[in-house]
Amino acid sequence: MTAVGPAPGTISTDPIVARNFFLLFQKDSEKMVLQSISSLNVEMTPVSTTQNGAGGKIEHIKTVGSNVNVPEVEMVRMAPRDSKNDKIWNWYRDIHTNGFKDRKDKRELITLQLFDPGGTKVGEFELHGAWPCKIVTDALSTDSNDPLKETITFVCEWIDRTK
């Protein structure tokens, strides 16, 4: 019997199927269950330069510009029953009311952990210098049986994929 392996030119590992998402706060090791994550973008702005090269031939060069876009990450969760005892709502209120004292004030390292249906961690992203800048609550309707959800937008200094 011959061992069966991937056909030439195909992928040799399974794709990531993340079904469970958690937000981990580094300061207190608290985990928050998430329903979805979107806009997990990292991006640099390229700068184009045109110059004369050897023999007068025009060369087009692209390099990293000074503008690195600030990442924003949107996370959806079930709305907490008591916002007065909720970490994110209290964090947001504190920033809204008191602002920032310095560059590190009220910013945190938070981690997004992704797990497959079997409970194996399949991905992890660190958001450095993160803070919540926006909370959007679902529309309310008397004819809905859906749980109330919130979309929270975090901004951060940079995102690092650590797994």
N, C-alpha and C positions, 0 to 999 in steps of 0.2 A: 504494500500500500504506500502510495506517495503522499508526502506531507503537502497540504494545501497552504499556499501563502498568497500574499497579494500579487495581483497581476502586475507586470512591469508598467510603470507610469501611474499607478494608483497610490492612494495614501496607505500608509502601513499602520496607522493608529486610528482608533475610533475618534470621531469628533466629540467635542465637549458638549454634553447635554446637561446643562445646569438647571435643576428644577427647584432648588431651595436657595434663597438669597438671605444673607444676614449682614447687618451693619454692626461692626464691632467698634466700640469706643475704647481707645487705648488707656485712657485715664482710669477707668473703673471696671474694665473688662465686661461691661454690659453688652449683651447682644440684642439686636432688634430684628425681628422677622420682617422681610420686605416681600411685596407682591411682584414688583418688577423694577428694573433699572433701565434707564435709557440715557442717551446723550453722554455716554462714557467716552468722551473724545479727548485725544491728545493731538496737538497740532502746532507746527511751527510755520511761520510765514517766510517763504523764500523771497529773496531779492535777486533780481536779474541785472546783470551787467553785460555790456557789449564793449569789446575792445579790439584793437588791432593786434593780431598775433604775428608769428613768424612769417616773413615774406608779405606782410600787409594783409594777410587773410583775416577776415572778421571772425571773432570767437564770441560765442554766447555762453556766459557762465552764470550758474545759479548757486547761491550760497544761503546760509541761514541769516535772516535779518535780525534786527534788534527786537522785533515784535514777536513775542511768543504768546499765542492766544491763551487767555486764562480759561482753564477747563471749568465747565459746569456739568454737574451730574444730577439727573432727575431720578428720584426714587419714589415708588408708590408703596404705601402701607395702609393698613386698616387704621382709621382714625381712633386715637385713644379715647376712652370713655371720660377720663378726667385730665383735661389739658393742664391743670394747675400742678399736677404731679408727673408731667411728661418731660423727659430730658430735652427733647428737641424744642418743644414749645417754650420751655423756660430759657433755653439757650437763645432762641430767636428773640424773645421778649427782652432779655438782658442786653443784647446787641442793639435792638431797636431803641430801648430806653436810654442806655448809657454810652453807646458807641464803643470805640476802641481807645485804650490808653496808649498803646504802642503797637508795633508791627506783630508781635507774638500774642497779644492779648486776645483771649476768647477764640483763638484758632486751635484746632486739634488735628492730630493724626487719626484718621478713621480708616477702617479697613472694610472692604466689601469682600465677603467670603461666599463662594459659589460651591454648592454641593450637588452631586448627582442623586438620582432617586434612591440609590443604595446607601447614601450617607458619606460617600467618599468626597473629600475636597478636590475639586477639579479646577479651581481658579481662585485667584486672590488679587485684589487691587488695593494699593494704599493711596489715600488722598491726603496729601501733605498740606498743612495750614488751612484746613477746611473749616467752613462755617456756613450755616443756613442763611440764605438770602431771600428765600421766598417759600411760602406754604400756600398751596391751593387746595381748597376743600371741594369735593364733588358737589355737583348740583343736587339740590334737595327736591324730592317729589313724593307726593302722597300715594302714588300708585306704584312705587318701587319696593321690592323686597331685598334689594342689594345692600350689603353693608356699606357704611360711609367710608370713603377712602380719602387720603391726602396725598398730594404730590409735593414733595419737598425738593427744592433746588438748592444744591450746595455749590459754592465756588471754592476753589482751592488754588494753591500755588503751582502744584504739579501732581500728576498721577503716575504711579509706578506699578507695572504689573509684576508681582512678586512670585506668582505661580501660574 
